[in-house]
Amino acid sequence: MPVIRVSSLDDPRLSDFAHRTDVALKKAGHNGDASGELGLYIAESAIVLERALRAGHRPRAVLALGTSVEEAQSLVGPDVDIFSGPGELLAELTGYALHRGLIASMERPRLPSVTELLADARRVVIIENVVDPTNVGAIFRSVAAIGADAVLVTPRCSDPFYRRAIRVSMGSVLQVPWTRVGEWASARELLRASGFHIAALALTDDAVSLRSFAADAPERVALVLGTEGEGLTPEAIAAADTVVQVPMRHGIDSLNVAAAAAVAMYALAE
């Protein structure tokens, strides 16, 4: 299929890219349009697109600049529409400049069940109510690089498929197995049934040092990380088997949640 030159923004085939927010993309397909059944997300850059394809995700269309057109063709093949045009026009279409050369609209995959995700895992990270996609993406990147088997995100956590989360994670959101988990009453039972020790990262009077906990860590650990401002909810702390804190110096009481995640995962890495 030849590359389609964009000269006008009226082409309905460009609708996936036309100033659509992450929320609008997620809802696509639920209103009788031609989008993926489970909605869409945006893969930004050739590296992220490659990782999405390697994970088995299906592309719908690609928007590419200059030499990135050839990269897109080599990745998606002849059956996917590739659009190209002047950078200023494409920025007007999307609402942002394509600094990374290309973006692709991708069909969201069906998420696995919590039980399925926990079956073979030994180290799991639970992200509770973290609303900044940048922090979510950074946590996923640490999970992929340092070593955890899966991620669970709570109902009020930012969506890992949001464009910024994917970009910050360098596409690792598309590689690390993850799914949504319910409220703590049910989540705790699922984790306990799968043999997990729940370790909540929080500042409480009875918290133990991360060094002490890691020195004799249980075989299966679910590490719980809380939101940027208030930390973990009382329900998360009550569900924990152990509350753990990172030892600090110079009067500093806490780290950014993404930094804390990296430190804790490194300490617990097998």
Secondary structure by P-SEA (a helix, b strand, c coil): ccbbbbcccccccccccccccaaaaaacccccccccccbbbbbccaaaaaaaaaacccccbbbbcccaaaaaaacccccbbbbbccaaaaaaaccccccccbbbbbccccccccccccccccbbbbbcccccaaaaaaaaaaaaaacccbbbbcccccccccaaaaaaacccccccccccccccaaaaaaaaaabbbbbbbccccccccaaaaaaccccbbbbbbbcccccccaaaaaaccbbbbcccccccccccaaaaaaaaaaaacc
